Amino acid sequence: MEQRTPGTEASAGTGGPQDNDGGERLPVDSDPVADTGQGTLGAARAHRPVHLHPGFVLVVIAGGIVGALARYGVGSILPTPGGWPVPTLVINLAGAFLLGALLEALVRRGPDAGRLRLVRLLVGTGFMGAFTTYSTLAVETTTLFSDGRSADAVIYLGATVLGGAGATVGGIVLAAAQHTRTTTRQEQALGPRNEGNR
């Protein structure tokens, strides 16, 4: 059983410097538990992972329901010429573009907390997670291979993976450009006011 010295006993669990077995001082804990004023239980609740918060889980579920309905609607409208899985391809490419744009816009607005986190969970994790589909992609690719349409299967996979990457980058670039334009307009609007106050 390890024996604690008075110094280590006082510092244990406080996030402060501690002695190791060799008597050397260890660095301060980089992730101390925040003092919420609610004791250990309150601190544990404050640092509970997002996926363990019932409210956040419900937000994701709500977004997922809408996303699944949207995918069904788009899949019902778009044609499948020659049995080619156009609906799933369009859905996944659109989802990749929108998710890239959404996450870039949220990152530029501030840290992942409060309303920004709710938007990310509702739209990004919930809606986009249910709107896009990997399982249907896998089933349709397997079906194409099984039907002897190997070329179509490879093209479908390539278009989804490479097109999805390109769509994501496009969404990121568009959101970044929009943020720059908005910031520039705001600075220009504030410029005359600041000069008038001098």
N, C-alpha and C positions, 0 to 999 in steps of 0.2 A: 504494500500500500504506500502510495506516494505521500511524503510528508511535506506540508506546506510551511514555508517560512512566513513570518508576519507580513513581510513585504508582498509576497505573492498572494497571500490570503486576502489582503486588502484590495489588491488590484484585480483579482480573479473576477471575471464576468462584468467588469466595468468598462472594458474597451481601452484601458490604460496600459502602460508598459508592464511587462511581466518578465520574471526570471526564467530562463530555461534551465535544464539540468546542470549545465556548466556554470551557472551563476551569472551568465551574461544577460544584459537587458535586451528584451525583444522589442520590436517596433510597436507603435500604437496600432490597435486593430483598425483596419481601414473601413470596416463595415460595422460600426457600433450600433447597438439597438437604440433607436430614437426614444428619447424620454417624452412620452405622451402624457405623463401625469396620471396615467391610468394603471400603473403597475405593470407587472410582467404579462398578465393576460391581455391588457389593453395594447401593449406593444406587439404581442403576437398577432392580435387581430389586425393591427395596422399594417403589419408586414405579411399578411396572408397572401399567397399567390392569387392572381386574378381569377384563375380557373376554379378557385375554391369559394369565390364570392357568389352566392345565389343570384344576386341582382345582375351581375355581369353575365352569368350563364344565361339568364332569361333574355338579356339583350341580344346575345349571340343567337339564341333560338329564334327570337322574333325576326332577326335579319335573315336567318337561314330559311324560315318559312317563306318569306317574300322572295328570296333568291331562287328557291326551288320552283315556286310558281312562275317566276319570270322565265326560268330555263324551259319549263314545260310550254309556256306560251310561245317563246321564240322557236322552239323545236317543232311546234305544231304549224307555225306559219311558213317557215322556210322549206323549200323543196329538197328532195334527195334524188337528183338526176342520176339515173343509171345505178341507183343504190349507193351512190357516193355520199358519205356522211357530212354533207355541207353544214347542217344545223350545229352539230357538235363543234366543228372547226370554227365557225363564226362565233359561237358562244365562248369558246376558250380564248380565242384571240381578243375578242371584245373585253372579256374579263381580265386578261393580262394587261391590256392597255389601261383600263379603268383602275385596276389595283395599283399599277405603277404611278398613275397620276394622283390617286388618292393618298398613297403613303408619302409621296414626295411633298404634296401640299400640306399634309399634317406635320411632317418633320419641320418644314419651314415656318410653321406657325408657332411652334413651341414644344416643350417636353410632353411626353406621353402621359398625360394626367388630366383629370377633370373631364370637360366636354370633349376634348380631343381624343381621349381614350375611349369614351363612349362611342364616338363616331367611328373610330377604328374598329372597335368590336362589332358594332352594329352593321356597318357597311362593308368593312374589309373582311373580318373573320366570318361574320354571319352571312350577309348577302352574297358577297363574292365567293365565299367558300362553298355555298350551295349552288350558286349560279354556274360556276365552272364545274367541270366534271372530268376526273381522271378515270373513273371506273367505266364510264360509257366509251371513252377513248380506247381503253384496253379491250373492251368487248367488241367494239366495231373493228378494231385492227385485227383481232383474232378471227373475226368473221370473214374479213377480206382475205386473210391468208388461207382460211379453210375453204373458201370458194375458188381458190386458185388465182386470186388477183393480187399476187405478191407485189407487183409494181405499184398498184393503187395503195396497198397497205404501207409501203415504204414512203411513198409521196405524202400520204396522210400523216404519218408520224413525223416526217421531216418538216412538213408545213406547220404542224402543231408546235413542235419543239422550237424550231428556228423562228417561225413566225411569232410564237409567243414571246420569245426573248426580244425580238425586234419591237413587238407591240409594247412590251413593258418599258423598254428604253424610250420609245416614242412618248409614252404617257409621262415618264419622268421628265423628259426634256420639255414637253408642253407645260407641265405644272410649274417647272422651274422658270420658264419664260414668262408665264402668266404672273408668277409671284414677283419677278423683277419689274414687269410693267406696272403692276399695282403699287409696288414700293416706290417706284420712280414718280408716279402720278401723285402719291401722297406727299412725297418730299417736295415736289414742285408746288403743290397746293399750300403747304405749310411755309414755303420760302417767303412769299410776300408778307405773311402775317408776322413772321419772325423779324423781318427787316423793319416792319412798321412799329414793332415794340421797342426797337433800339432808340 
